[in-house]
């Protein structure tokens, strides 16, 4: 499939230090919709033979220069060939419409990453895993339900983006009336965008931060709007998704067949994260009448909040030893 010509930054511009234990390079690949995706590839120094491989993405509205790259580089230090990719329409990846999302296309992005790794001579196609962070945790589980080539999936501090768009935070807008209002507002915005010739951005994480902002907004601000995690290409750090960017999520639930996943799944969440209910419920739904329950696990990190699992939160909250052990067990 023909690739788009992407403008890729060659200098190191991540929010985390570069490791001297891995080799870093830029790669591109094409998804089923013809969109060219950009990724950072990390390979252990002195690697030999075909390696187990992992594709990483997330959080929702972030870029590969933020925490997905940190995860990918850290796992490469532990012996895996890894890629951290920007989803369609975001970051350095292609797609003519920018700053928009789709439960279908974004699930396909993970599957296209598996395509790329499967055909890469230095990766073992029989030992491929995926890691999804935040909204990409839910999409990773959705991809695992569809892609039989995925041997192991880790969903970290996950959101179910269809649930939060359809029902609001903590299911506080779970009514026909509330959903109708959302649909009507986005339909009106579509016409405004066409009249104006451009899509209206919805705004990233609020800035300046109001004194009465809820804790989870302060949590996001502390990561996306400070030197800790700010990146100029990150939607959450800047103008955000288009107002209509997540329109189709309202009517299209993911995770419908998560209980039919035969491969291994590890869900990790912080105990004090506002979003922890997504993981607890996703795990319960996955385990209900599950075809293969023995390789499924939920891990709750004591005292951790949502963004602690983005970069460790300054307290080493990310359980890399657990993730490594899980991948080693199921990518044998």
N, C-alpha and C positions, 0 to 999 in steps of 0.2 A: 504494500500500500504506500502511496506517495506521502512523504513527510512534508509538513510545513517547514519553512525556514524560520527558526526561532532565534531570537537574540538572547544568548546565554551569557551570564556574568561569569568570567573565568577566575576572578580573584576571590579569595576567601571572604565571604560576607555573612557568615553565620552568627547566631547569637551565643554560640558556645565555642570554646577553644578547639583548634585543629589538633588531632591526635597524630603523634609520630609513629603509631603502631599500625596504621592502615594507609593504603593508597586511595586517593580521592580523584574522581573524574566525573565529567558531565556525560550523560547519555540521554537519548530520546527514543521514544517508541510510539506507535500509532494504535489507537483503540478501534473498536468495531465501528464507530461512527466517523472514522477518518480524522479524528482530532489527535494532533501530535502532543505528547506529554513530555515534559522535561523532568529529569531526575538527577540526583547526586548518587553516584555509586561509590561504595566503600568496600575495599578488598583488604583482607589481612596481609600485612607484609610477609613476604616469603611463603605465600600460599602456594600449594601444589595440588594438582588434580582437581576434580570436580567437587565443589563445596556445597554444603547446604545453603539455601538462599532464602532471604526474607525481604518482602516488600512492605514499606511503612508509609502511612499517610495520616494526616490530621495535625492539629485539631481542625474543626470546621471553621473556615475563615482564616486559617493560618497558612504558612508556606513552609517549604522543605528546609528553609534556613533556620527555622525555629525548632520546636521540640521533636518533630519527626526525624530531622537530621541527627539530633542528639541520640535518639534511640538507635537509628541506623548505624551511626559511627560506633556507639558503645557495643552493639551486637557484633559488629565487624571485628572489634578488638578481641572478641571472644571466639572468633573463628568462622563467622558466617560471611558470605558474600551478601551485601545488602544494598537496597536502593531506597531512597526517600524521594517521593515524587509529588509534584504539584498537581492537584486535580484539574480536570478540564475547565477552561475559562478563567483560571486563576494563576497567580504567580508568573512563572516563566513558561507555563504550558500554553498551548494554542487554543483555538476557538475564537471565532470572530466576535461573538457576544461576550463581553467580559462580566465578571462578578455575578455569575448566576450559577445555580445548582440544579441537580436533577437526581432523584433517587435511582433512576435507571442508569443514566450516563455515569454517575459517580460509582455505582456498583461495578459497572463495566470498566471503569478506570482501574480498579483492583484486578479484574480479570485480565486486562491488557498487560498489567505489570507481571502477572503470572505467565502470560504468553511470552513476554520478553525474557524472563528468567528461564523459562523452559527451553528456549532456543539459544540461550547464551552458552557458549562452549565451556566456560569455566564454572557453570552452575550445574548441580545435579537436578534434573527435572523431576526425579522421584522424591526429592527432599525440599519442598518449597513450603514456606509458612508466610503468614501475613500478620502485621500488627496495625491496628487502627486505634487512634487516639481521639477522645471526645466524640464529636459527631461521626467521625470516621471509625469509631469503635462499632457503632451500630451498623454502618455500611460494611465493615469487615465481616461481621457475623452474617449479614445478608449475602455477601459474596461467597462465604464458606458454604452456605446452603445451596448455592447455585453451581459453584466451581468444584468439581470432584477431584481436581488436581491438588487442591490445598490440603496439606497434611496436618497443619496446626495453625490455629488462629488465637491471637491475644487481643482482647478488647480492653482498653485502658481508659478509666474515668469517662465511660461512654455516655453519649446521648443517643436516644432514639429520635432522630430529627423529624420523622413523620409525626410522632406523638406530640412533641413539643409545639410543632406548627399547627396541628389540628386541635390540640387541647390546651395549649398554653403551659406555662410553668406550673408544676405541681397539679396539673390537670384543672387549673382554676378557670379555664375558658371552655370546658367540655360541654357545650350545648349547641344545638342547631342554630340558635340565634347568633351566638358569638362567631361560629364558623361562617354563617351567611354574611355577617358584617365584614369579616376578613376577605371573603371572596369578592364582595361588592367593591370594597376599597381597592383591591388589586386589579379588578376589571376596569375600574375608572382610571387607575394609574397607567394601565396599558395604553389607553387612548391618549393620555397626556404625553406619555413617552413618544408615541408616534407623531403627535403634533410637534413636539419639541425636537425631534430627531435624535434623541439620546435618552438613555435610561436614567432615571433618578436614583441616586445612591441612598440607601437607607440609613447610613451613618454607622460607624464602627462602635467600639466601646465608648461610652459617654465620656466627654472631656470638655470642660473641667468636671471633676467628680463632685456631685452634689453631696452636701453633708448628710442628707437623709437617705442616701443610696443604700439598697439592701446589701447584705454582706457579699452575695455572689457577684454583684456588679463591682464592688470594691476589689474582690478577688481577681476578676478579669482585668480591671484597671492596673492592678499591681504587676500583672504580667505583660499585657499588651501595650501599655502606655508608658512604661518606664524602661530604662536601659536593660532591665532584667530580660525582657523578651521582645521589645519593639523591633519591627523590621519594616522598611519602607514599602515592601511589596505585600505585606500582610493586610488583608481586608479588615480584620478586627482591630489592627493598629491604626487604621486610616479611615477611608470613606465607607467601608462596610459593603455588604451585599447590596445589589439593586433592591428597590422596594418590592419588585415582583420576582426577585431572584430565587425565592424558595416556594413559589406559588403552587407547584404541582405536589409538594410534600403534604399539603393539607388533605388530599384525597387518595394518597397512595401509601398505605402502610407497608413498611418493610418488616422483616422478622417473621413473616407469616408461616414459614416452614422451617424455622430454626430447630424444631424438635426432630427434624429429619436429617440433621447434620450427622454424618457418620464419623467424621474426623474429629480431632481433639480441639477443644475450645477452653481457654482460660480467660475469665472475666475478672478484672482487677479494679477496685474502686476505693476511694478514701472514705473512711467512716464518717467524717464531718463534712463531706462534700454535699452541697445543695442538690447535686445531681445523682446521688447514690441510689435513689429509688429506681432510676433507669436500669442500672445494672442488676439490682435485686429482682426486679420484675422480669427483665430479659432472661435472667438465669432460670427463674421459676417457670417461665413460659417454655424455655428450651427443654427443661427437664420433664415437662408434662407429656407423658406418653412418648418419651424420647426413645429413638431406635437404638441408641448406643450411649447410655448414661455414664458408663464407667470412665470415659475419658473427658468428662466435663467437670469444671471446677470454678467456684466463685471464691475470690480472695479479697477480704476487706482489710485495708491498711489502717490501723488504729491512729486516731487523731489527725489524719491527713484530710486536707480540703481539695477542692477540684484541681486547682493549678499546681498543687504540690507534685502531682504526677505528670506535669508538663516537663519540669526541669529538676525535680527533687525538692523544690521549695526551700533550699538551703539546709535541709535536714536529712538528705539522702532517702527521701520517701519512695523513690522508684525501686521496686524489688527486682533489680536486674539479675540477681542470682536465681530467683524463682523463674523468671522468664527464660533465662538461659537453660536451666534444668528442664523446664517444660519442653522447650524446643529440642534439646538434645534427646529427650526421651522419644519424641514423636517424629523427629526428622532423622531417625536412624537409617 
